[in-house]
Amino acid sequence: MELLRQIRAVRPHVRLIIITSKSTPADVIAAMRERAFSYFSEPYAMETFEQMLKLATTGPVWDEGIEILSATPQFINLVARCDRKTADRLIQFIHEIADLPMKRETR
């Protein structure tokens, strides 16, 4: 998270997707607070990652959209912009926190 803070200090609107081998709900919440664009821990569906990467690279000028008001690993109070891209990002964060089953890839 310290690297994310340092990057934000220099480039506040850069879109950062965190990829890690393992995480905790507290890690994901910290990434959300530091305005990471998205968060993935292994294992993750490549299709889901590709969709998030596309959102990060093709979207219009990006401005946060998700604000944590208060949070613990069991409860999150947040405000989110009401649009599909923000909802997709939020679903990925919640997936990481709640350890939900992975979406199956379709071919």
KADAHU-V602491 format. One record per helix or strand. SS is the DSSP state (helix for helix, strand for strand). FROM is the first residue (numbers start at 1). TO is the last residue. If there is no record, write none. Layout:
BEGIN
[[SS | FROM | TO] [SS | FROM | TO]]
END
This chain:
BEGIN
[[helix | 2 | 10] [strand | 17 | 20] [helix | 25 | 33] [strand | 38 | 41] [helix | 46 | 58] [strand | 66 | 72] [strand | 75 | 80] [helix | 84 | 98]]
END
